[in-house]
């Protein structure tokens, strides 16, 4: 498995009180769709809907049948997985752990 960068892997609280897993600052606007597809394939996730604006991309996704948002923001550049509620808050740490294990194997690079 390869194809995505996860150098940050930092969970932070959002203004909503839910959690956000910051993944990388190393993906461009143009490369985000490819990055997202590879990441979701690894996480057994799927895209529910996409919103692409001038400065942000917000993709509603499911991972293990739980809703999240996969976001790309261009100022500052950041790709993140955002929790959409308490159920997604409860598994965001396990997503981080899974990505961290892959990072240690050296398989996560873009």
C-alpha positions as CSV (number, residue, x, y, z in Angstrom):
1,X,0.0,0.0,0.0
2,X,1.4,3.4,-0.9
3,X,0.4,6.8,-2.3
4,X,-0.5,9.1,0.5
5,X,1.5,11.4,2.8
6,X,0.6,11.5,6.5
7,X,3.4,13.4,8.1
8,X,1.3,15.2,10.7
9,X,-1.2,12.8,12.2
10,X,-2.3,15.2,14.9
11,X,-5.8,15.2,16.5
12,X,-7.1,18.6,17.5
13,X,-10.5,19.8,18.7
14,X,-12.6,21.9,16.3
15,X,-14.8,24.9,17.3
16,X,-17.8,22.5,17.1
17,X,-16.2,20.5,20.0
18,X,-15.6,17.5,17.7
19,X,-12.2,16.2,16.6
20,X,-10.1,16.8,13.5
21,X,-7.2,14.6,12.4
22,X,-4.7,16.7,10.5
23,X,-2.9,14.5,7.9
24,X,-0.6,16.6,5.7
25,X,0.5,20.0,4.3
26,X,2.2,18.4,1.3
27,X,-0.7,17.9,-1.1
28,X,-1.7,20.4,-3.7
29,X,-5.2,21.4,-4.9
30,X,-4.6,19.5,-8.1
31,X,-3.4,16.3,-6.4
32,X,-6.0,16.2,-3.7
33,X,-8.5,14.0,-5.6
34,X,-5.9,11.3,-6.2
35,X,-4.6,11.6,-2.7
36,X,-8.2,11.3,-1.3
37,X,-9.0,8.2,-3.5
38,X,-5.9,6.4,-2.3
39,X,-6.5,7.3,1.3
40,X,-10.1,6.2,1.2
41,X,-9.1,2.9,-0.4
42,X,-6.7,2.2,2.4
43,X,-9.3,3.2,5.1
44,X,-12.1,1.2,3.3
45,X,-14.0,4.5,3.0
46,X,-16.3,5.9,0.4
47,X,-17.3,9.3,-0.9
48,X,-20.9,10.4,-0.1
49,X,-20.7,13.8,-1.7
50,X,-18.3,16.5,-2.8
51,X,-18.2,20.3,-2.4
52,X,-15.3,22.0,-4.2
53,X,-15.1,25.8,-3.7
54,X,-12.5,28.3,-4.6
55,X,-10.3,27.8,-1.5
56,X,-11.6,24.6,0.1
57,X,-12.7,21.1,-0.8
58,X,-15.1,19.3,1.6
59,X,-15.9,15.7,0.8
60,X,-18.4,13.9,3.0
61,X,-17.2,10.4,3.4
62,X,-17.9,7.2,5.3
63,X,-15.3,5.1,7.0
64,X,-16.6,1.9,8.6
65,X,-20.2,3.2,7.9
66,X,-19.4,6.3,10.1
67,X,-19.6,9.8,8.6
68,X,-16.6,12.2,8.4
69,X,-15.5,15.1,6.2
70,X,-12.3,14.9,4.3
71,X,-11.2,18.4,3.7
72,X,-8.6,20.4,1.8
73,X,-7.9,24.0,2.8
74,X,-5.5,26.1,0.8
75,X,-4.7,28.7,3.6
76,X,-2.9,27.3,5.3
77,X,-2.6,24.2,3.2
78,X,-4.0,21.3,5.2
79,X,-5.7,18.0,4.5
80,X,-7.8,16.7,7.4
81,X,-10.3,14.2,8.4
82,X,-13.0,15.9,10.4
83,X,-15.4,14.2,12.8
84,X,-19.1,14.9,12.1
85,X,-20.4,13.7,15.5
86,X,-19.8,11.7,18.6
87,X,-19.7,8.4,16.7
88,X,-16.9,9.6,14.5
89,X,-15.1,11.2,17.5
90,X,-15.0,7.7,19.0
91,X,-13.1,6.1,16.1
92,X,-10.8,8.9,14.9
93,X,-8.0,7.8,17.2
94,X,-8.1,4.3,15.7
95,X,-7.9,5.9,12.2
96,X,-4.9,7.8,13.4
97,X,-3.3,4.6,14.8
98,X,-3.8,2.7,11.6
99,X,-2.2,5.5,9.5
100,X,0.6,5.7,12.0
101,X,1.4,2.0,11.6
102,X,1.5,2.4,7.9
103,X,3.8,5.5,8.3
104,X,6.2,3.4,10.4
105,X,6.3,0.8,7.6
106,X,7.4,3.6,5.3
107,X,4.4,2.9,3.0
108,X,2.8,6.3,3.1
109,X,4.4,8.6,0.7
110,X,3.0,10.8,-2.1
